[in-house]
Amino acid sequence: MPDRKFDDLRKSIKNQPLTREQARKLAKQAARLASPDAAKLQDKLTEAFGAIHIAEAFRGESSAARAEALELVDKAEKTSKRRKRPNKS
């Protein structure tokens, strides 16, 4: 079952035009959800979300940028779920 916080991120990406600052904020939020020390992932998310804003200026490009950002959110969610599993010893 998808995590509610990741679902909220997906809705934000899909349903509203993003400024560069909003994209940066969403990227940080997604990285923190995945893990506290996810700086590398945060950089990738920031770049992907920022591409949405830049792509808005070019017709047809924003859907590809949004798809990439959504894919990274999915990866972040999977990473987060793997880290939350209790160790079976």
Phi and psi restraints in degrees (value plus and minus 20) as a CYANA .aco file:
   2 PRO   PHI     -84.0   -44.0
   2 PRO   PSI     125.9   165.9
   3 ASP   PHI     -91.6   -51.6
   3 ASP   PSI     114.4   154.4
   4 ARG   PHI     -78.2   -38.2
   4 ARG   PSI     -60.9   -20.9
   5 LYS   PHI     -86.2   -46.2
   5 LYS   PSI     -58.3   -18.3
   6 PHE   PHI     -89.0   -49.0
   6 PHE   PSI     -55.7   -15.7
   7 ASP   PHI     -81.5   -41.5
   7 ASP   PSI     -61.6   -21.6
   8 ASP   PHI     -81.9   -41.9
   8 ASP   PSI     -59.6   -19.6
   9 LEU   PHI     -82.3   -42.3
   9 LEU   PSI     -65.2   -25.2
  10 ARG   PHI     -78.4   -38.4
  10 ARG   PSI     -63.5   -23.5
  11 LYS   PHI     -81.7   -41.7
  11 LYS   PSI     -62.3   -22.3
  12 SER   PHI     -81.9   -41.9
  12 SER   PSI     -61.8   -21.8
  13 ILE   PHI     -87.3   -47.3
  13 ILE   PSI     -62.2   -22.2
  14 LYS   PHI     -94.9   -54.9
  14 LYS   PSI     -56.5   -16.5
  15 ASN   PHI    -123.9   -83.9
  15 ASN   PSI     -24.8    15.2
  16 GLN   PHI    -161.1  -121.1
  16 GLN   PSI     126.2   166.2
  17 PRO   PHI     -87.8   -47.8
  17 PRO   PSI     120.7   160.7
  18 LEU   PHI    -130.6   -90.6
  18 LEU   PSI     111.9   151.9
  19 THR   PHI     -99.5   -59.5
  19 THR   PSI     147.7   187.7
  20 ARG   PHI     -80.8   -40.8
  20 ARG   PSI     -59.3   -19.3
  21 GLU   PHI     -87.0   -47.0
  21 GLU   PSI     -60.9   -20.9
  22 GLN   PHI     -84.0   -44.0
  22 GLN   PSI     -60.2   -20.2
  23 ALA   PHI     -81.9   -41.9
  23 ALA   PSI     -63.0   -23.0
  24 ARG   PHI     -81.8   -41.8
  24 ARG   PSI     -62.4   -22.4
  25 LYS   PHI     -84.6   -44.6
  25 LYS   PSI     -63.6   -23.6
  26 LEU   PHI     -84.7   -44.7
  26 LEU   PSI     -57.8   -17.8
  27 ALA   PHI     -83.4   -43.4
  27 ALA   PSI     -64.1   -24.1
  28 LYS   PHI     -83.4   -43.4
  28 LYS   PSI     -60.9   -20.9
  29 GLN   PHI     -82.7   -42.7
  29 GLN   PSI     -64.4   -24.4
  30 ALA   PHI     -84.4   -44.4
  30 ALA   PSI     -60.9   -20.9
  31 ALA   PHI     -85.2   -45.2
  31 ALA   PSI     -61.7   -21.7
  32 ARG   PHI     -85.0   -45.0
  32 ARG   PSI     -54.8   -14.8
  33 LEU   PHI     -85.5   -45.5
  33 LEU   PSI     -56.6   -16.6
  34 ALA   PHI     -90.0   -50.0
  34 ALA   PSI     -69.6   -29.6
  35 SER   PHI    -193.6  -153.6
  35 SER   PSI     131.1   171.1
  36 PRO   PHI     -81.4   -41.4
  36 PRO   PSI     -49.7    -9.7
  37 ASP   PHI    -126.2   -86.2
  37 ASP   PSI      21.4    61.4
  38 ALA   PHI    -116.9   -76.9
  38 ALA   PSI      27.3    67.3
  39 ALA   PHI     -81.0   -41.0
  39 ALA   PSI     -60.7   -20.7
  40 LYS   PHI     -84.7   -44.7
  40 LYS   PSI     -64.6   -24.6
  41 LEU   PHI     -83.9   -43.9
  41 LEU   PSI     -59.4   -19.4
  42 GLN   PHI     -79.9   -39.9
  42 GLN   PSI     -62.5   -22.5
  43 ASP   PHI     -80.6   -40.6
  43 ASP   PSI     -63.0   -23.0
  44 LYS   PHI     -84.8   -44.8
  44 LYS   PSI     -62.4   -22.4
  45 LEU   PHI     -85.8   -45.8
  45 LEU   PSI     -61.5   -21.5
  46 THR   PHI     -79.5   -39.5
  46 THR   PSI     -64.4   -24.4
  47 GLU   PHI     -83.6   -43.6
  47 GLU   PSI     -64.8   -24.8
  48 ALA   PHI     -85.8   -45.8
  48 ALA   PSI     -65.2   -25.2
  49 PHE   PHI     -88.4   -48.4
  49 PHE   PSI     -56.4   -16.4
  50 GLY   PHI     -84.2   -44.2
  50 GLY   PSI     -52.0   -12.0
  51 ALA   PHI     -84.5   -44.5
  51 ALA   PSI     -48.7    -8.7
  52 ILE   PHI     -81.0   -41.0
  52 ILE   PSI     -68.8   -28.8
  53 HIS   PHI     -81.2   -41.2
  53 HIS   PSI     -66.2   -26.2
  54 ILE   PHI     -84.2   -44.2
  54 ILE   PSI     -60.8   -20.8
  55 ALA   PHI     -89.6   -49.6
  55 ALA   PSI     -41.3    -1.3
  56 GLU   PHI     -76.4   -36.4
  56 GLU   PSI     -49.9    -9.9
  57 ALA   PHI     -92.2   -52.2
  57 ALA   PSI     -39.5     0.5
  58 PHE   PHI    -134.5   -94.5
  58 PHE   PSI      98.1   138.1
  59 ARG   PHI     -77.5   -37.5
  59 ARG   PSI     116.5   156.5
  60 GLY   PHI      62.1   102.1
  60 GLY   PSI     -36.8     3.2
  61 GLU   PHI    -100.6   -60.6
  61 GLU   PSI     -48.3    -8.3
  62 SER   PHI     -86.9   -46.9
  62 SER   PSI     -52.1   -12.1
  63 SER   PHI     -86.0   -46.0
  63 SER   PSI     -56.7   -16.7
  64 ALA   PHI     -87.3   -47.3
  64 ALA   PSI     -61.3   -21.3
  65 ALA   PHI     -85.3   -45.3
  65 ALA   PSI     -60.6   -20.6
  66 ARG   PHI     -84.5   -44.5
  66 ARG   PSI     -61.2   -21.2
  67 ALA   PHI     -80.8   -40.8
  67 ALA   PSI     -62.2   -22.2
  68 GLU   PHI     -84.1   -44.1
  68 GLU   PSI     -62.7   -22.7
  69 ALA   PHI     -83.7   -43.7
  69 ALA   PSI     -61.4   -21.4
  70 LEU   PHI     -84.1   -44.1
  70 LEU   PSI     -58.5   -18.5
  71 GLU   PHI     -82.6   -42.6
  71 GLU   PSI     -61.4   -21.4
  72 LEU   PHI     -87.2   -47.2
  72 LEU   PSI     -56.0   -16.0
  73 VAL   PHI     -83.9   -43.9
  73 VAL   PSI     -61.1   -21.1
  74 ASP   PHI     -79.5   -39.5
  74 ASP   PSI     -64.1   -24.1
  75 LYS   PHI     -83.5   -43.5
  75 LYS   PSI     -60.7   -20.7
  76 ALA   PHI     -82.9   -42.9
  76 ALA   PSI     -60.3   -20.3
  77 GLU   PHI     -85.0   -45.0
  77 GLU   PSI     -62.8   -22.8
  78 LYS   PHI     -82.1   -42.1
  78 LYS   PSI     -62.6   -22.6
  79 THR   PHI     -80.8   -40.8
  79 THR   PSI     -63.4   -23.4
  80 SER   PHI     -82.2   -42.2
  80 SER   PSI     -63.5   -23.5
  81 LYS   PHI     -85.5   -45.5
  81 LYS   PSI     -58.3   -18.3
  82 ARG   PHI     -83.0   -43.0
  82 ARG   PSI     -58.2   -18.2
  83 ARG   PHI     -93.1   -53.1
  83 ARG   PSI     -44.2    -4.2
  84 LYS   PHI    -105.5   -65.5
  84 LYS   PSI     -33.4     6.6
  85 ARG   PHI     -85.6   -45.6
  85 ARG   PSI     112.9   152.9
  86 PRO   PHI     -92.4   -52.4
  86 PRO   PSI     127.8   167.8
  87 ASN   PHI     -93.7   -53.7
  87 ASN   PSI     113.2   153.2
  88 LYS   PHI    -121.2   -81.2
  88 LYS   PSI      85.3   125.3
